[in-house]
Each structure stands twice: as structure tokens, then as C-alpha cells.
Amino acid sequence: MPRFGDLEAAIMDAIWRADAPMRVRDVLDRIERDTEPAYTTVQTVMDVLFRKGWLTRVKEGRVNMYAAASSRQDYVSGLMDEALEAADDRTAALATFFERMDPQENAELRRLLGAARSATPQKPAP
């Protein structure tokens, strides 16, 4: 899974922060960049993101409305999975990652893993 380019990331950030589908103009108004890209550039990149499956597009009258097809968490999870594929030892890489985490994040992750274990039916011991 390739990382988003700078403009793709800015567009997806604007879409993920929105609470409703957006027009290209809405996205352009919300992009936070030093130099504002041209409307047609944003439109082209949004079309590319649509073809890649990151955006949905619905025509409302003469205007296309765009929304996220996947969450920011899905994107980050995919990047993490790709990074772990480069490791010889995924478990060691994960352990090192967890050791470097903020203690509060680490505690929250432990809580979530415990809850997931509790929700998963356990196989009876032989």
C-alpha cells in the first residue's frame, strides 16, 4: 500500500474530518497547505483517489459529491501492515514498536487486547 502524496494526504484529511460528502470546492477550501492548489488539480487528484477506491462519488445534479470509502484507521493499519511485511520477525518488530509507545497508549492497547481476548470464544483444553 503506497503512502499518499502530499496533496492526496491533504485531500483525504479534509474528507476524513468532514461530517458529510463534499464537493471539490469544499475540499479545496479546507485544504491546509502553504500554496493553494488549482481547482482542476484538486479535482484530478480526487478523481484518482476515487479510481483507487479511497473515495466514493455520487452525482447530485451537476455536482459530484465525494466521501471517504475507507477510514483513516484503515489507511494507517494498511501502512503498518506493509511496514511489518518488511520485518524478518514481525513479533520482535511489534514488541519494539510497543516499547516505544507512549505509556498511556500502551495501557489503552493492553486494555483493548484484553477486551478482544474476552470476546473471543476460547477452545476447550484437550
N, C-alpha and C positions, 0 to 999 in steps of 0.2 A: 504494500500500500504506500504509494508515494505521498510525501508531505505536500500540503497545499503551498502554492506560490504565495507571495506577499498579497497580491490583490485577491486571489481566491480566499485566503485566510481572512482578509478584512471583510469580504462579502459574506462568508459563512458566519463570521462573528456577528455581523449585523442581523443576519437571518435568524441565528440561534437566539439572539436577545429579543427578537420581536415576538409579540404575542398573537400575531395574525399574519397571513400571507401578505407579501409586499410586492409593489411594482418596482421596476428598475429604478425609477426616480426616487422612491422611498429609500432604497438601499443606498443609492448614491448620496443622499442627504445624511445618512447615518454612518457612512464610512469615515473612519478616523485615520487619516493619512496626511503627511506633510503637504504633498501635492495632490490636488483633487484630480482623479482620472476623468477622461471624457465619458459622457453618457454612453456612447457607442462602444467604448472599451468595456465598461461595466456590463452592458447588455451582452456583448460577445462572451465574456468570461462566465456570466450567469448561464448562458446557453451551453457552454462547455460543461459547467457543473451539472446542469440538467442531463446532458448526454452521458456524463459519468455516473449518474444515479444519485448524486448528492442533493439535488433539488427536485421538487415536483413543480409542475407548471400547469396552471388552469387558466383558460381564456375567459375573461369576464368582459363582455362587449368587445372592444378593440384592444384591450389591455391584457397582457399576461401577468398573472399573479404567481409569485414564487414562494415556496415554503421549504423547509428542511425535510429531506426524505429520511435522514438519519440524525441521531442526536450527536452533540459534541462528545458525549461519553463513548458513543460507538466509534467515533473517529479516533479518539485518544486510545481507546482499547485496541484498535487495529494497529496503531503505531507501536504500542507496547508489545503486541504480539509479534510484529515484524522485528522489533529490536531483540526480542527473546529468541527468535529463529537464528540470529547470528551467534548466539552463545553455544559453546560446547556443552555447558552444564546449565540448563535452564534453572534448576533449583538453586544452584550457587548464585546465579545472576539475580534471581528474585530475592534471595536472602540478603545479598549485598544492597539491593535497592531498598528493602525494608529497613535495614540497619541505618540507612542514610535519611530515612523519612523523619519528619517532624514527630516528636513523641505523641502528640495528640492525634495526628493522622494514623500513626502506628496503632494506637489504642483503639481508634474507631475501626480500623481494618480488622483487628483481632475480634472486636465485638461482632462485626458483620460476618466474619468467617464462622464464629461460634453459632450465630443465629442460623446460618446456612446449614451447618452440620446438624443442628437440632431439627431443622425442617426436612432433612433428607432421611428417608427410611433406612434404617440400619439392617444389614444382613445378619441373620442369626449366626452365632458362633457354631462351628462344626463340633 
